[in-house]
């Protein structure tokens, strides 16, 4: 048995999108049909690995596995051998579990050198950019991330619902990339311009800042955004982050580190009115709460990389320490 590889390969394509295109070029009408054939092949070659292969497209990715992640990785590696040559497209597009955590103990996933907060992954709705689909028909991996709400290439708002049937878009359920289940051609839907703040956040999600290592920059910006959203009471597990919160994040980090120092000053001034003991007899958490524990790993504790932690530690070593 062998599988024909789609003509075009895209590094930023999601695994689920790639498998839909594999079905198309190999003559399978649905992933369920293809997965049945792959399961039968795995049974003959590795019975244990076959048991770890889901039949549903939305559950195929490696980070969905719980107790059988090792078997699922083995299954993916075996299935990669069905493609011609030395390419390993399934493992190359997969999102894996990560041993890294984001404070306070939030799980992460790993793909293409990036550690990403697990709670940033969308589950119910995967929005699309119709202009991107018109240019190249595949689903970009970063469309799965909640903070990505505007196309950083076209400056347009992402499309969350079909304009004809009003149903939320989720290509993993419909197994259609450019067409809604109702038949609407998403690549022809007119887009609406997005705010500069939403585009700015999306650019950080895709390419990080312009300094240092790209992969490290993206992971730490995602960590900083996670910290900001939790600190400002945004519920990061929702499918849609509030646009006003993202705008506040852009404003807050554009004034870094002054914005953080101002916030810390306000905390100290407010606590001074309530203190019954001297600072040298007061716990750090009594003044700043969980500030250090929440920023300890975003996802690194290295202050050269974790700029949020560095600013807080620098502040404590100077103004707060002098007060003590």
CORHUWO-V862432 format. One record per residue. RES is the residue in one letter. NEAR is the number of other C-alpha atoms within 12 Angstrom. D_CENTER is the distance of its C-alpha to the mean C-alpha in Angstrom with 1 decimal. Layout:
BEGIN
res,near,d_center
RES,NEAR,D_CENTER
RES,NEAR,D_CENTER
END
This chain:
BEGIN
res,near,d_center
X,18,34.3
X,17,32.0
X,28,29.2
X,25,29.3
X,29,26.3
X,23,25.2
X,12,26.9
X,16,23.9
X,25,21.1
X,22,17.8
X,22,15.6
X,26,12.5
X,32,13.4
X,38,11.6
X,39,13.9
X,39,15.0
X,42,16.0
X,41,17.9
X,46,19.7
X,39,20.8
X,34,22.3
X,33,23.9
X,28,25.5
X,24,26.9
X,19,28.5
X,23,29.9
X,17,31.5
X,22,29.6
X,19,29.3
X,26,26.4
X,35,23.9
X,26,26.0
X,22,29.0
X,29,27.3
X,31,25.9
X,21,29.4
X,24,30.9
X,35,28.3
X,29,29.0
X,22,32.7
X,24,32.4
X,30,30.4
X,20,33.1
X,16,35.7
X,19,33.8
X,23,31.9
X,20,32.5
X,21,30.1
X,28,27.2
X,31,28.1
X,29,27.7
X,32,24.0
X,41,23.2
X,28,22.0
X,22,23.7
X,24,21.0
X,32,18.4
X,32,15.7
X,25,16.4
X,36,16.9
X,38,13.7
X,38,14.4
X,32,12.0
X,29,13.9
X,25,17.1
X,17,18.7
X,14,22.2
X,21,22.5
X,26,19.5
X,23,22.2
X,24,24.1
X,36,21.1
X,33,20.4
X,26,24.1
X,37,24.2
X,38,21.5
X,28,23.6
X,31,26.7
X,35,25.4
X,29,24.4
X,26,28.2
X,24,29.0
X,23,27.8
X,16,30.4
X,13,30.4
X,12,28.3
X,19,24.9
X,22,22.3
X,35,20.0
X,37,18.6
X,33,17.6
X,28,16.5
X,34,13.9
X,36,12.9
X,38,9.9
X,35,11.9
X,29,12.5
X,25,12.7
X,18,15.7
X,26,14.1
X,30,13.7
X,37,12.8
X,31,15.9
X,24,17.4
X,19,16.6
X,29,13.1
X,27,11.7
X,33,9.1
X,32,8.2
X,29,9.3
X,32,9.5
X,26,11.9
X,20,12.6
X,33,9.2
X,36,8.5
X,46,5.2
X,46,6.3
X,35,6.8
X,31,7.8
X,36,4.8
X,33,5.0
X,30,8.0
X,26,11.2
X,23,14.2
X,28,13.7
X,40,11.9
X,43,13.3
X,46,14.9
X,43,16.8
X,40,20.4
X,30,21.5
X,32,18.9
X,30,20.1
X,22,23.6
X,16,23.2
X,20,21.4
X,29,20.8
X,39,17.5
X,40,14.0
X,32,11.5
X,33,8.3
X,41,6.5
X,40,8.3
X,42,6.3
X,39,3.9
X,41,6.8
X,50,7.8
X,46,8.4
X,43,11.8
X,43,14.2
X,38,14.9
X,31,15.2
X,22,17.9
X,24,20.1
X,27,19.5
X,30,19.4
X,33,17.7
X,43,15.5
X,37,17.6
X,33,16.8
X,28,20.2
X,32,22.9
X,24,25.6
X,17,28.3
X,17,27.6
X,14,25.1
X,23,23.0
X,26,19.2
X,38,17.7
X,33,16.1
X,39,17.0
X,36,16.4
X,26,19.3
X,28,21.5
X,31,20.9
X,36,21.6
X,39,19.5
X,37,21.7
X,30,23.8
X,34,23.5
X,25,25.3
X,19,28.1
X,18,28.7
X,22,27.3
X,24,26.3
X,37,23.0
X,28,23.5
X,23,26.6
X,27,25.2
X,21,25.9
X,25,23.1
X,18,23.3
X,22,22.8
X,26,20.0
X,24,20.7
X,23,20.4
X,32,18.2
X,34,15.5
X,30,15.9
X,33,15.8
X,41,12.5
X,39,11.0
X,30,13.0
X,38,11.7
X,41,8.0
X,36,9.8
X,29,12.8
X,26,12.9
X,24,16.5
X,15,19.6
X,14,20.8
X,14,20.3
X,18,18.1
X,23,15.2
X,26,12.9
X,32,14.0
X,32,13.8
X,36,10.2
X,41,9.4
X,42,12.1
X,44,11.4
X,46,8.0
X,47,10.5
X,40,13.1
X,43,11.3
X,44,10.6
X,38,14.3
X,31,15.6
X,32,14.2
X,27,15.7
X,24,18.8
X,18,19.5
X,14,19.2
X,24,16.3
X,21,15.0
X,31,11.2
X,24,11.4
X,19,12.9
X,26,11.7
X,30,12.7
X,32,12.8
X,23,16.4
X,25,17.1
X,17,19.7
X,27,17.4
X,34,15.2
X,27,18.6
X,24,19.8
X,35,16.9
X,30,17.9
X,22,21.5
X,25,21.1
X,27,19.4
X,17,21.7
X,15,24.6
X,20,23.3
X,21,25.1
X,18,27.7
X,21,25.6
X,28,24.8
X,26,28.4
X,19,29.7
X,22,27.7
X,26,29.0
X,23,32.5
X,17,32.4
X,22,31.4
X,28,34.3
X,18,36.8
X,15,36.0
X,24,36.5
X,21,39.7
X,13,41.3
X,15,40.7
X,17,41.2
X,13,44.2
X,15,44.0
X,17,43.7
X,21,40.3
X,16,41.4
X,13,41.8
X,19,38.6
X,16,35.4
X,23,32.4
X,17,30.4
X,23,33.3
X,30,32.6
X,28,28.9
X,18,27.6
X,19,24.4
X,29,23.5
X,28,23.7
X,24,22.1
X,32,19.1
X,39,18.6
X,32,19.9
X,37,16.8
X,43,13.9
X,44,13.4
X,29,16.9
X,25,20.2
X,18,21.6
X,20,22.8
X,18,22.8
X,29,19.0
X,32,18.3
X,32,19.9
X,41,19.6
X,32,21.5
X,26,24.0
X,29,25.0
X,34,25.6
X,29,27.6
X,19,29.6
X,26,30.4
X,24,31.6
X,14,33.7
X,15,35.5
X,19,36.0
X,27,35.4
X,16,37.4
X,11,40.2
X,16,40.5
X,18,40.9
END
